Amino acid sequence: MIITALNLKKHDIKKIAELIYLVDHDTYLDVFKHKDKAISAIEELLKIKANIDGNKDDEDINNDTNSEYVLLKGNEIKGYLQISKGKSHNYFNEILFLLKKLPLSIAYGFIKIKLLDSFVLSKIKEDDFYLAELAIIPNEQNKGFGTFLLNETLKMAKEENFKRVVLDVKISNKNARKLYEKLGFKIFNKRTGRLFNKNRGMYNMEYNL
């Protein structure tokens, strides 16, 4: 198994979109009403990111994450990882980017998700290494791929001298929480919020290096 930087002009965008959908499928279903529509919307956003091509203004607006990776076994994508190094969210700029680049109906969906996220995700500090998203394709789960990605994330954080790795897990996702706790993550906060008549809750977890 190897981890390599995501290349949206090389790697299968639809497969990446499916993995991103898995990270928070309940919310995507609620917002876009159908799995296929949600995945299609994620694909549209990924295609726009793939075509930024050095436009500094777009890069600045789109800087919601620092790094994205895929987990490969042979030439097959098995997983997806998204990390941020320090505080990176600027929700106002992200919303402007979505409105500028996407059809209004799709942009509205992603804006709704970002607003929901703002109520429950960890408050990231400048010196935090944030594990924003991690997903393994369904038929490859429970085979050690998730543990491998988590251990590689901790390794990257140590090598870059970060003091804390932070992630979020749904309150209802007991299996994921148990895995994180097994590897040494601890809950440091519980955040819940209600928006658009929907309740959402996350455990904010940390691993002190």
C-alpha positions as CSV (number, residue, x, y, z in Angstrom):
1,M,0.0,0.0,0.0
2,I,1.1,3.5,-0.7
3,I,-0.2,7.0,-0.1
4,T,0.2,9.5,-2.9
5,A,-1.0,13.1,-3.5
6,L,-4.4,13.3,-5.1
7,N,-4.1,14.3,-8.8
8,L,-7.5,15.3,-10.1
9,K,-6.2,15.1,-13.7
10,K,-4.9,11.6,-13.2
11,H,-7.0,9.8,-10.6
12,D,-10.6,8.7,-11.1
13,I,-12.7,11.7,-10.1
14,K,-15.9,9.7,-9.8
15,K,-14.3,7.3,-7.4
16,I,-12.9,10.2,-5.3
17,A,-16.4,11.7,-5.3
18,E,-17.9,8.5,-4.0
19,L,-15.3,8.3,-1.2
20,I,-15.9,11.9,-0.2
21,Y,-19.7,11.1,-0.1
22,L,-19.0,8.3,2.3
23,V,-17.4,10.6,4.8
24,D,-20.8,12.3,5.6
25,H,-23.4,10.5,3.5
26,D,-26.3,11.3,5.8
27,T,-25.7,15.0,5.4
28,Y,-25.2,14.7,1.6
29,L,-28.4,12.8,1.3
30,D,-30.3,15.3,3.3
31,V,-29.0,18.2,1.2
32,F,-29.0,16.7,-2.3
33,K,-31.9,14.3,-1.6
34,H,-30.4,11.4,-3.6
35,K,-27.1,9.6,-3.5
36,D,-26.4,9.9,-7.3
37,K,-27.2,13.7,-7.2
38,A,-24.8,14.2,-4.3
39,I,-22.0,12.3,-5.9
40,S,-22.6,14.2,-9.2
41,A,-22.4,17.5,-7.2
42,I,-19.1,16.5,-5.6
43,E,-17.8,15.5,-9.0
44,E,-18.6,19.0,-10.4
45,L,-16.7,20.6,-7.5
46,L,-13.7,18.3,-8.0
47,K,-13.7,19.1,-11.8
48,I,-13.6,22.8,-11.0
49,K,-10.7,22.3,-8.6
50,A,-8.9,20.3,-11.2
51,N,-9.1,23.2,-13.7
52,I,-7.9,26.0,-11.4
53,D,-4.5,25.8,-13.1
54,G,-2.6,28.3,-11.1
55,N,-5.2,31.1,-11.0
56,K,-4.0,32.7,-7.7
57,D,-7.3,34.3,-6.9
58,D,-9.1,30.9,-7.2
59,E,-6.5,29.1,-5.2
60,D,-6.8,31.6,-2.4
61,I,-10.5,31.3,-2.3
62,N,-10.4,27.5,-2.6
63,N,-7.9,27.0,0.1
64,D,-10.1,25.0,2.4
65,T,-7.6,22.2,2.8
66,N,-3.8,22.0,2.4
67,S,-3.4,18.4,1.2
68,E,-5.4,15.5,-0.2
69,Y,-4.2,12.0,-0.7
70,V,-5.3,8.7,-2.1
71,L,-4.5,5.2,-0.8
72,L,-3.4,2.9,-3.5
73,K,-2.9,-0.9,-3.6
74,G,-1.4,-1.6,-6.9
75,N,-3.1,0.9,-9.2
76,E,-6.5,0.7,-7.4
77,I,-7.8,3.5,-5.2
78,K,-8.7,2.0,-1.8
79,G,-9.1,5.2,0.3
80,Y,-9.0,9.0,0.5
81,L,-7.4,11.3,3.0
82,Q,-7.8,15.1,3.4
83,I,-5.7,17.1,5.9
84,S,-5.3,20.7,6.9
85,K,-2.2,22.2,8.5
86,G,-3.3,24.8,10.9
87,K,-6.4,27.0,10.8
88,S,-7.5,27.2,7.1
89,H,-11.3,27.7,7.0
90,N,-12.5,31.0,5.7
91,Y,-16.2,30.3,5.3
92,F,-16.9,33.7,3.6
93,N,-14.3,33.1,0.9
94,E,-15.3,29.5,0.5
95,I,-19.0,30.5,-0.1
96,L,-17.9,33.2,-2.6
97,F,-15.9,30.5,-4.5
98,L,-18.9,28.1,-4.6
99,L,-21.3,30.8,-5.8
100,K,-18.8,32.0,-8.5
101,K,-17.9,28.5,-9.8
102,L,-21.0,26.3,-9.5
103,P,-24.6,26.3,-10.6
104,L,-26.7,28.0,-7.9
105,S,-28.6,24.8,-7.0
106,I,-25.3,22.9,-6.4
107,A,-23.6,25.8,-4.7
108,Y,-26.5,26.2,-2.3
109,G,-26.1,22.6,-1.3
110,F,-22.4,22.9,-0.4
111,I,-23.1,26.2,1.4
112,K,-25.7,24.5,3.5
113,I,-23.2,21.8,4.4
114,K,-20.5,24.3,5.3
115,L,-22.9,26.2,7.6
116,L,-23.9,22.9,9.3
117,D,-20.1,22.1,9.7
118,S,-19.5,25.4,11.3
119,F,-21.6,24.4,14.3
120,V,-20.0,21.1,15.0
121,L,-16.5,20.7,13.7
122,S,-13.4,21.3,15.9
123,K,-12.1,24.8,16.3
124,I,-8.7,24.4,14.8
125,K,-5.7,26.3,16.0
126,E,-2.8,27.5,13.9
127,D,-0.5,24.7,15.1
128,D,-3.0,21.8,14.7
129,F,-2.7,19.0,12.2
130,Y,-6.4,18.5,11.2
131,L,-7.6,15.2,9.7
132,A,-10.6,16.6,7.8
133,E,-11.8,13.5,5.9
134,L,-10.9,9.8,5.8
135,A,-12.8,7.2,3.7
136,I,-12.2,3.6,2.6
137,I,-14.2,2.0,-0.2
138,P,-17.0,-0.1,1.3
139,N,-15.8,-3.6,0.1
140,E,-12.3,-2.9,1.5
141,Q,-13.3,-1.8,5.0
142,N,-12.3,-3.7,8.1
143,K,-9.1,-4.8,6.3
144,G,-6.7,-2.4,8.1
145,F,-6.7,0.3,5.4
146,G,-8.2,2.9,7.8
147,T,-5.7,2.1,10.5
148,F,-2.9,2.4,8.0
149,L,-4.1,5.9,6.9
150,L,-4.5,7.0,10.5
151,N,-1.0,5.9,11.4
152,E,0.4,7.6,8.3
153,T,-1.4,10.8,9.3
154,L,0.2,10.6,12.8
155,K,3.6,10.0,11.2
156,M,3.2,13.0,8.9
157,A,2.2,15.2,11.8
158,K,5.2,14.1,13.9
159,E,7.7,14.6,11.0
160,E,6.4,18.2,10.6
161,N,6.7,18.9,14.3
162,F,3.0,19.4,15.0
163,K,1.9,18.9,18.6
164,R,-1.6,17.8,18.1
165,V,-3.7,15.9,15.6
166,V,-7.4,16.7,15.6
167,L,-10.4,15.0,13.9
168,D,-14.2,14.9,14.2
169,V,-16.4,11.9,14.4
170,K,-20.2,11.7,14.5
171,I,-21.7,11.0,17.9
172,S,-23.6,8.1,16.3
173,N,-20.5,6.5,14.7
174,K,-19.5,4.3,17.6
175,N,-17.2,2.0,15.5
176,A,-15.1,4.9,14.1
177,R,-14.8,6.4,17.6
178,K,-13.6,3.1,19.0
179,L,-11.0,2.8,16.3
180,Y,-9.7,6.4,17.0
181,E,-9.7,5.7,20.8
182,K,-7.8,2.4,20.2
183,L,-5.1,4.4,18.4
184,G,-4.8,6.9,21.2
185,F,-7.3,9.7,20.3
186,K,-9.3,11.2,23.1
187,I,-12.5,13.3,23.1
188,F,-11.9,16.9,24.1
189,N,-15.2,18.4,23.2
190,K,-18.7,17.6,22.1
191,R,-20.5,20.0,19.7
192,T,-24.1,19.9,18.6
193,G,-26.1,22.3,16.5
194,R,-29.4,22.7,14.8
195,L,-29.8,24.4,11.4
196,F,-32.4,24.0,8.6
197,N,-34.5,22.0,11.1
198,K,-31.7,19.4,11.4
199,N,-29.7,18.3,14.4
200,R,-26.1,17.5,14.1
201,G,-23.5,16.4,16.6
202,M,-19.8,15.6,16.6
203,Y,-17.2,14.5,19.1
204,N,-14.0,16.5,18.6
205,M,-11.0,14.3,19.2
206,E,-7.3,14.9,19.7
207,Y,-4.1,13.0,19.7
208,N,-1.2,14.7,21.5
209,L,2.1,14.0,19.9
